[in-house]
Amino acid sequence: MVRRSAPASNMYSGRSFDAGVRPASFFVDGSQNLLVTRTVSRLTMGLEKERSDAKPLSGLVIEETKLGAGLAAYRGDRVTVRYSGFLNRGDAFQTDVTTSFTLGERNVIAGLEHGLEGMRVGGIRKLRVSPHLAYRDTGIPGVIPPNAVLVFEIEILSIG
């Protein structure tokens, strides 16, 4: 059996990507569903890839509850989400809130913005946000204590 390898110019190098070459490790089941363990970035051809050079954000734990099938959200996109927010001990401070905002404009806490990037419409994530990505040592008097770890269950309803 003769093994063929693609010319070096077509191989994924971490800096460029030829849309005709799709390494199997980028996709689950050969489809365009992403492996959910790494940060993703948008490509000009509308495909998505893993960013192996991205470092995980300290203080943010993302748990994919349900993978979405729609468009993925990135900075600059206007998203409509439904979420519930809880303190680490389980007390709810907001439930079933529906809101719209543009990612990257700092209209919400940093933990939510970073936790939504790469998430697809219809997907549901559970985010555990440490204080430095939320309200730090100030909190919100009477609602969120200082230095609180927050947990969000969030779903993207639409993009655009």
N, C-alpha and C positions, 0 to 999 in steps of 0.2 A: 504494500500500500504506500503510495506516495503522498506525503503531506505537503500541501501548499501553504505558503505564508504570504501575507500581503506585503507589498513593497513598503519599506520603512516610511516613505512619505505619506502613506495612507493610514499608518498605525496611530492609535490614540496616544498622545504624548503628555497629556495633562494641560496643554496650552492651546491646542487646536483640535478640531474634530471634523472629519470628513463625513458628511451626512450619509454617504454610501456605505460606510463601514460602521456597523453597530455591534460592538463587542457584547457577547452574551451576558457578561457580568453587569451590564448596565440595566438590564431588564429582567423582570420576573416572567417566566413562561413565554419568553420571546415576544411579549407584547410591550407596550410603552408604559406599563405600570412600574413605578420606581421601587427600588429597594428602599425601604423607609429608614435605614439606619444612618444615612448621611445627609448633609445639606445639599440641596440641588440648585442649579442655576439654569437660566433660560438660554437656549441656543437660537440662532437666527432662523434656522429651518423649522422651528416649532417643536423640536424634539427636546428632551431633557436628559441631563447626564448627572452622574455623581460628581461632586467636587471633592476629590481626595485631598486637595490643599486646604480645605476649610477646616478650621478648628471648631469643635463643639463649643457652644456658648456656655460659660460657667454660670451655674445658678438657674438653669432652665432644663427641666426634664420633660420630654415629649413622649407621650404614649399614644400611638395610633389606635383608636378604638374601632374606627371604620374607615377604610380607604374610599375616597371619592372617585368618581368617574368623569367629572367635568374638567373645566379649565383649572390650571394651577394659579395661585395668587402670588404676586411678587410686588416689590416696592413700586409705588406709583399707581397700582391698581386700586380702584374703589371697591371695597368688599362690604357685603351685608352679612352679618353673623348673628347667631343666636347663642347666648352663653348663660351659664350659671357660675357664680363665684362663691368659693368657700374658704374659710380659714383652714389652716392645716389640721386643726382639731375637729373639723367637720361642720362647724356652724356656718350656715349660709348667710352671705351678706347681700347677694343679688341672685334672683332666680328668673329664668326664662326671659332675659332681656334681649330684645332685637334692636340692633343699631347698625349704622353704616358709617364708614370712615375710609380714608385713603391711607394705605400702608406707606410708611416712611415719613409721614408728616407729623409724627409724634402727638397724635390726638388721643392715644391710649398709652397705657404703660408699656415700657420696652419689652417686657416678657411676653405680652400678647402679640406685639408686632413681630418679634422674632419667631414666636411659636406658630404664627400663621403662614409664614413664607414657605412656599412650595406645597402648601395644602391645597387639595382639589375640592371643587364644588361638590357638595354632598358628603364630604368627609367629616369625621368627628375625631377630635383629639382631646386628650386630657393633659393639661399643662400644669406643672408644679413650678411656681415662680418664686425665687428667693427675694428677700427684701431689696437688694440692690437693683433689681430689675422691676421693682414695684414702687412702693411708697417709702422706702428706706426707714429711717428712724423717726419720721414724723407721723406716719399712719394717717388715718382720717378719724378725728375725734368722734367717739361714740359708735363708729362702724368698724374700722380696721385698726387694731392696736399697732404701736410702733414695732418695727422689725418683724412683721408678720410674714410668714410663708403663706402664699396664696395658691389655691388650686382652682383651675377653671376647666369646665367641660364646655367645649366650643365647637360649633358646626358652621361651616361656610354655606350660606344659602344662595348667594349669587356673587358674581364678579362683573363689574362694569357699571 
